[in-house]
Structures are given as C-alpha cells and as structure tokens.
Amino acid sequence: MNQQRTIILSVIVAALGYFVDIYDLLLFSIVRVQSLKSLGITDPTALKTIGLSLLNWQMWGMLFGGIIWGIYGDKKGRLSVLFGSIVVYSLANIANGFVQDVDSYKWLRFIAGFGLSGELGAGITLVSEIMSKEKRGYGTTVIASIGIMGAILAYFVSKMWDWRIAYFVGGGLGMSLLVLRVSIYESGMFSQIKHQDVSKGNFISLITNIKLLPKYIWCILVGFPTWFVVGILVTLSPEFGKAFNIESAVDAGQAVMWSYLGLSFGDLVSGLLSQWLQSRKKALLIFHLLSTAMVLWYLNSSGISLEYFYFKIACLGFGVGYWAVFVTNASEQFGTNIRSTVTTTVPNFARGSLPLITMMFFYFEKGYGFIQSAYIMTFITIIIALIAWYKMAETFNKNLDYLEDI
C-alpha cells in the first residue's frame, strides 16, 4: 500500500511539475504581441520576426539545457533534476516580468528554456522506472494530459492580468511546487546503480556508438511535426488568419489555449490507445496520419468564421497530442544508465528543431508564399517522422531494468 501511495504521489507531482512547465513554456507565445508592443515594437512584421526570434532563443535554451539536465539526471538522480530545473525556470520567469528591452527578454527566455528543459524528461523517467511495465503508459499519460492543461491556465491568467503579472504567477507556481517535491522518492532502478562503477549519462556515446545513435535519432525525428504545428501554425495563427481572410482578428492567446486543450485530450487518447493496442508504434502511426489530415484541413480555411477557425486549431492540437507516447517511447528504448539523458534530450531536441523549421519555413515563403510554404513544411516534417517511425523498435511491455554497454 505504501508503494502504491508513493507511485500515485510521484505521478501527481510529476504531472503538476509539467503543468507549471507548460504554463511557462507557452506563456511567451500567448503574450508575444502584448509584451512586445509594451516594449515599443508595433510594426506587424517586427512583431512576427522578433517574436519568433525570442521563441527560438527559448528553444536554444531548452536544447542546451536538455543535454545538461539529462546527464545530471543519470549521474546524480532523477529527483535532483526535478528540484534544480524548477528553481531555474521559476526564477527566470519572475525576472521576465521585469524586462524593459528585447535583449534582456532574449536572454531570460534562453535561461527559462534551459530550466524548463529538465522537467518532463526527469518526470517521465522517474515514473517509467517506478511503475510496472504493463501500467507505466497510464502514468506517463496522466503526466502529459494534466501537464498540457498548464497552457489553458496561462491563457486565462494573461487575460486577467498584465503580461508581467502572468510571468510572476508562473514563477510563483513553480517555487510552490518545491514543497511537494520533498514527499517523493528516487527511482529504485537508479538507486541500484548510483554507486556502481558503470558509465552513466554519457551523452557522447549516443553520438559515437553505432548501436545507440540510429535509435536515438529515430526517437527525436518521430516527433518532428509537433513543433511545426505548435511553433508555426499555432504561434502564427494571427498571421494565418489574415492570409485566410478570417472575418475577425485571431487572438494568439486563444489560439494557444484551444490548441493545448486539444493537445491535452489527444495525449489522453493516444496514451490510452497505446495501452489498448499494446503498442507505442501503432498509436504513433495513427496519430501521425491523423495530424497530417488535421494540418491539411487547417490550411484550407479561406473565409471561414473565427469560431470555426479556433475549432480547427483545437483539432490541430488533438492531432499532435502524442507527446506522452513519444516521450514514453524514448524512455523505453534505452538502459537505466543513459535513460534520463535520452528522455530529457529527445523532447528538447524535438522542440529545439523549431529554429531549423522556422528557417526552412521562411525560406520557402520567399519563393512560394506564406500558405504554400506551410504545405511544403507539412510534407517534409511528416515524411521525416514516418521514416523514423518505420525504423524504431516496439517498446511496449519492455523490461527497463538493464544497463547499456557504453
């Protein structure tokens, strides 16, 4: 009974941690226009380019932080990452509420991204290792489904208060979570190897080991379309709304809120589907195909009503709501001595692909136009993801209590 309570508490704390993580991660996309205008940026083109530049700085922070936190989690433990990352991103977001210029904003988004990068990987790794192989998919599904709802709170907070207050709220929520973290315990699998003379958190081995590198790459690329949808189609929904001649202006905050409402529901469905099918791969394939259909439907929105457009955005979110299965799959692919590194870096490398996706999107926009560029990027990202899906191994019911020879 005590073990069952420990598992439940660990899932709840990891879910709430990811909830605050998503709140802070998406808050910038929600207050992008409002915050930049208050800093004196009013030109529509500048709002788009500077906004995406700041988002890219946040993603670079997540890319770099994912490596550092992942290695730290394998060397010092999953709980140390849960504590450390939340302190970093909470303090950075509190500081974000005081920015007065774009340069300060840029560096604080980088630091916040660095902190945010550790939360999900550490939580998923911990829960995957303490739950049974038959049921761990339920635990990771709860984490993702509840966590994604943080974007909805971010939207309502941003509407009730000034954007600076919204950053303060996020930082305060994060610091308050530290109290709950005291109640959870380290993974038994990690505790067994903590003092063993084995290589732990060897990130370089993921790149140099001929056995590990391919499956590491497939784990990253299978999530490639997610941040094209979130980072381009949803973040730039006001610009897409204008291109589609939507009857009223699209609110970026509402777009993010509706997309993450759909994403939360999608995470729940995809996680349960992977358990029902007893296959991570089948669930991922179904949602990849569904996501492609949703994106093509979204890009065919000329002249529709604002309400219908928001509904399409929610469906976009549902289509890429396979984040729980995506991260769980990465966690299940590797041994205990490298698992935190993989589980933390994989989602952050997927998120960190946004600068590359943005660069490609703008490159194609110059030659083919705004909407056509989105069509081109849709097919590029889904083809890459399907190749990765085909190459990946099935991991459902896999025993995770083993070490990688690195």
HELIX and SHEET records of a PDB file:
HELIX    1   1 ASN A    2  SER A   38  1                                  37    
HELIX    2   2 PRO A   44  LYS A   76  1                                  33    
HELIX    3   3 ARG A   78  ASN A   96  1                                  19    
HELIX    4   4 VAL A  102  LEU A  116  1                                  15    
HELIX    5   5 GLU A  119  ILE A  130  1                                  12    
HELIX    6   6 ARG A  136  ILE A  148  1                                  13    
HELIX    7   7 GLY A  150  MET A  160  1                                  11    
HELIX    8   8 TRP A  163  ARG A  181  1                                  19    
HELIX    9   9 GLY A  188  ILE A  193  1                                   6    
HELIX   10  10 PHE A  203  THR A  208  1                                   6    
HELIX   11  11 LEU A  212  LEU A  221  1                                  10    
HELIX   12  12 PHE A  224  PHE A  228  1                                   5    
HELIX   13  13 VAL A  229  VAL A  234  3                                   6    
HELIX   14  14 SER A  237  ALA A  243  1                                   7    
HELIX   15  15 ALA A  252  LEU A  277  1                                  26    
HELIX   16  16 ARG A  280  TYR A  298  1                                  19    
HELIX   17  17 LEU A  306  GLY A  319  1                                  14    
HELIX   18  18 TRP A  323  GLU A  332  1                                  10    
HELIX   19  19 ARG A  339  GLY A  352  1                                  14    
HELIX   20  20 LEU A  354  TYR A  368  1                                  15    
HELIX   21  21 PHE A  370  LYS A  391  1                                  22    
END                                                                             
